[in-house]
């Protein structure tokens, strides 16, 4: 049975495949499929994950997993939130988004740089059923990028318990502690509730 992972982001696709590798599905991404993009018009991660999962599932006729995730910084009132990928403007690169975030935090002291990564995964059937799984990872935003692993805001998201940014973590550690890893851990239960396992 196929499971469509509704992303064109190669880093996210690779990460989700690794996290869900124990499931007995043929996992494919949107890459190479002639399916248009879904506008993320929701105001919450849950709304956007649901929109994407239901729309792509209906278009592809396949069981579909979609996530919406992002960074929430306490000193910025929860920004960038659902706009994490578009925070520095449409089409901005990861490094441009990181630079923009750091510029917004320029005069903010370390103790006020608390942040969390959040992830909501929605799994939808072509019949329109949908179930959710949630994950969160707490840390701080560094003063400058560190590390070359991961993607997105990983180089500036510091985990005190490891003394490293997410971009400095070995992939096997990131795949245990990240917000996406924690949400992915609940996907088996979501699939069970949809009665597709």
C-alpha positions in Angstrom: 0.0 0.0 0.0 1.2 3.5 -0.8 1.7 6.4 1.6 2.0 9.8 0.0 4.3 12.1 2.1 2.9 15.4 1.0 6.1 17.5 0.6 8.4 18.7 -2.1 11.1 19.6 0.5 13.8 17.0 0.1 15.1 17.4 3.6 11.7 16.9 5.2 10.9 14.0 2.9 14.2 12.2 3.8 13.6 12.9 7.5 10.0 11.5 7.4 11.0 8.4 5.4 13.7 7.7 8.1 11.2 8.3 10.9 8.5 6.1 9.4 10.8 3.5 8.0 9.3 0.7 10.2 5.9 1.1 8.6 5.1 -1.4 5.8 4.1 1.2 3.2 5.6 2.2 -0.2 6.4 5.8 0.7 6.5 8.4 -2.1 6.7 12.2 -2.0 5.1 14.9 -4.2 8.3 15.1 -6.2 7.6 14.2 -9.8 3.9 13.9 -9.3 1.6 16.2 -11.5 -0.3 17.5 -8.5 -0.6 21.3 -7.8 0.4 22.8 -4.5 -2.1 23.4 -1.7 -2.2 27.0 -0.3 -1.5 26.9 3.4 -4.3 29.3 4.3 -4.9 28.0 7.9 -4.0 30.0 10.9 -2.8 27.0 12.9 -0.4 24.2 12.2 -3.4 21.7 12.6 -5.5 23.6 10.0 -2.7 23.6 7.5 -1.8 20.0 8.0 -5.4 19.0 7.6 -5.8 21.1 4.4 -2.8 19.6 2.8 -3.5 16.0 3.8 -7.1 16.0 2.7 -6.4 17.9 -0.6 -3.4 15.8 -1.7 -5.2 12.6 -0.7 -8.2 13.5 -2.8 -6.0 14.5 -5.8 -3.7 11.5 -5.6 -6.3 8.9 -4.5 -3.8 7.7 -1.9 -3.4 7.5 1.9 -1.6 10.8 2.6 0.5 12.2 5.4 1.1 15.9 5.6 2.8 17.9 8.3 2.8 21.6 9.2 5.6 22.6 11.5 7.4 25.7 12.5 9.3 27.7 15.0 7.7 29.8 17.8 9.9 32.3 19.5 8.7 33.6 22.9 10.3 37.1 22.6 8.6 37.5 19.2 5.1 36.6 20.5 5.2 33.2 18.8 6.6 34.3 15.5 7.3 33.1 12.9 4.8 30.3 13.7 2.8 29.1 10.7 4.7 31.5 8.6 8.1 29.9 9.4 8.8 29.0 5.8 7.8 32.4 4.5 9.1 34.5 7.4 11.8 36.3 5.3 9.5 36.5 2.3 8.4 34.1 -0.4 11.2 32.1 -2.0 13.8 33.0 0.7 16.5 30.4 1.4 17.1 28.7 4.7 20.1 31.0 5.4 18.0 34.1 4.5 15.3 33.0 7.0 17.9 32.4 9.7 19.5 35.8 9.1 16.1 37.5 9.2 15.2 35.7 12.5 18.5 36.7 14.1 18.1 40.3 13.0 14.7 40.4 14.8 16.4 39.1 17.9 19.4 41.3 17.8 19.0 43.0 21.1 17.2 40.2 22.9 19.3 38.6 25.8 19.9 34.9 26.0 17.4 34.3 28.8 14.6 35.7 26.6 15.4 33.7 23.5 13.4 30.6 24.5 11.7 28.9 21.5 10.0 25.8 20.5 9.6 23.8 17.3 6.1 22.4 16.8 4.8 19.8 14.4 1.4 18.6 13.6 1.1 15.5 11.3 -2.3 14.8 9.6 -3.0 11.5 7.9 -5.9 11.4 5.5 -7.7 8.8 3.5 -9.2 9.5 0.0 -12.6 9.1 1.6 -11.9 12.2 3.7 -11.1 10.7 7.1 -8.3 12.5 9.0 -6.3 11.8 12.2 -3.5 13.8 13.9 -0.3 13.4 15.7 1.6 16.1 17.6 5.2 16.9 18.6 7.2 19.6 20.2 10.8 20.4 21.0 11.9 23.2 23.3 15.2 25.2 23.2 16.7 28.6 22.6 17.7 30.6 19.6 21.5 31.1 19.4 23.3 34.3 18.6 24.7 32.9 15.3 24.3 29.8 13.2 26.2 26.6 14.2 26.5 23.3 12.5 25.9 22.0 8.9 23.3 19.3 9.5 19.5 19.4 9.1 17.7 22.3 7.4 15.5 25.3 8.1 16.2 26.9 11.5 18.2 23.9 12.8 21.5 25.9 12.9 20.1 28.4 15.4 18.0 26.1 17.5 20.0 25.2 20.6 19.1 22.3 22.9 20.6 22.9 26.4 20.5 19.2 27.3 22.9 18.4 24.5 24.9 21.7 24.4 24.4 21.7 20.6 22.2 23.2 18.0 19.9 20.8 16.1 22.3 21.3 13.1 25.2 19.9 15.2 23.3 16.8 16.3 24.1 13.5 14.7 21.0 12.5 12.5 20.2 9.5 14.7 19.9 11.8 17.7 17.9 14.4 15.8 15.5 11.6 14.7 14.8 10.8 18.3 14.4 14.3 19.9 13.0 16.6 17.2 9.5 17.9 17.0 8.9 16.0 13.8 10.3 12.8 15.4 7.9 13.2 18.3 5.0 13.7 16.0 6.0 10.8 13.8 6.1 8.5 16.8 2.3 8.9 17.0 1.6 8.2 13.3 1.2 4.5 13.9 -1.6 5.2 16.4 -3.2 7.6 13.9 -3.0 5.0 11.1 -4.6 2.5 13.5 -7.5 4.9 14.2 -8.0 5.1 10.4 -8.0 1.3 10.3 -5.3 1.2 7.5 -2.6 -0.8 9.3 
